[in-house]
Amino acid sequence: MVSIMNEALQLEVGHKVLEVGAGSGWHSATIAEIIAPRGGPRSEWGCVFTVEIVQALAENARKNIMNASYGDRVKIISGDGSKGYAEKAPYDRVVVTAAAPDVPEPLVDQLKPGGIMLIPVGSVSLFQNLLKITKEPDGKIKQENLGGVAFVPLTGEYGHKL
């Protein structure tokens, strides 16, 4: 799923990416390898900002990212990712790794014109679709269904009420 999502994001060197749901840090590390390759000049590097609502997961992801030497390319934030991370917006790409009941408006707002967001949307009971949201240069939103998926529920203000 990580590979499928990374390909659909059309990641490029220099992108600023928001990830909602840090998990172990694995997905953000794979993104960092694409947007900030170690062999390339630092001045061209992008950065991943990943927001995790579960404090213990955020701490574990931070530890994994630091141990794997990605701390210069991945920033772990403890907080409600369903609201995004406005402090560093706008983002070239947004990837959500938990299923939302609907597409959270703050995430769309934090996406740059020309940007892409991937988000699983659907019920808590694992009937979800992976949506590719593209914000056109004029700000209009285009939505494409990439197919059925199964993710844990997104929690927080714009997530599922469990």
C-alpha positions, 0 to 999 in steps of 0.5 A: 500500500505504501508503494501504491500511495507513493506512486499515486502521489507523484512525488518529486525532489523538493516537495513539502509533504504532510502525512497524517498518521505517523505510525512507525515512521516507515511511510514518511521515511520512504517519502523522504527517500524520494523528495530529499534523496541523500545524494542530492544537494540539501538545498533541493531537499523537500521535507515530510511533516507527519502528524500523529494523534496517539502520543505513544505512536508519535514518540515511537515514530520519532525514535525510529526516524532518528535511529534511521537518520531521517531526522533532517528530512522528517519532522514528527508532530504530536497532534490532531492530524485531521486538522492538518498542520497549518504552521507549515502549509501549504503542502505540495502533497498530503497523504492520510494513512487512516480512513476519514468519514469525509475529506477534511476541509482543513487538509484541502485548504492546506494543499497548494494549487496543483497539489495532490492528496490521497485519503481513504474515505469510508466507514469504520468497518473497513469499507473504504475508498482511496481517493486522489484529490487534485487541487487545480491551479485555479483552486477547483477540486478534482476527485478520483476513486483509486479503489477499495482499501482497508485502513484504521479509522482517522480520529480527531476533530474531522475523524470518526467519532468512536 
